[in-house]
């Protein structure tokens, strides 16, 4: 079987860069808006409260999203940044996405798999496992 049918190594670094940009920008912007927009901050505080987390931690989680997102975008300390974001994402998945998923059995599973947190967790796990790729500050410094 031709190797190109199994993988395209030449695209690996581009794929990692795109993954970092999409996930990192999403978290960085989300964190920034939660820190600067009172309405978004209150919405997150309510979500945290419903999950049994003190509202006082809202700025901490927001800053972690902003900081982790910036690290992932730059590819600088990518694995620690992605790990922080993965913990936040798994927390949201367990406390919000899974309990609110509709359906029973396989139908509930389908709805959990459609949740953005599930896809974000998968992408972050890839970054934790393989790092930022060649087009990153990590590679330049390391």
C-alpha positions, 0 to 999 in steps of 0.5 A: 500500500502506498505510504500516502494512503496511510499518512501525509507527514508533510502536512503534520506541522501544518495540521498542528499549527491549524489545530493550535490556532483554532483551539488557542484562539477560541480559548484566548478570545473566550477568556478575554471576553469573560474578563472584560464583558460583565455579561459573559463573566456573569454567565460563566459565574452562573455556570460555575455555580450550577456545577458547585464551583465558587463564583469567585473562581470565575476570573481565575478560570477566565485568566487560565483560558486566556493564558493557556490559549495564548500559549497554545497559539504561540506554540510556547510551553504548548504541552502545559498550556494545553494541559490546563485547557484540557482540565478546564474542558474536561470539567465543563464536559463532566459538569455541563455537557454530559448532564445536559445531553438529551436522550438515553443510551446511544442517543445520549452518547451521540449528543455528548459527542456533538458537544464542542467540549468533546472535540476540544478535549480530543484536539487538546489531547493531541497537542499534549501527546505530540506537542506543537510541531515544527512551526512553534516557539517550542521548536525554536527554543528547544 
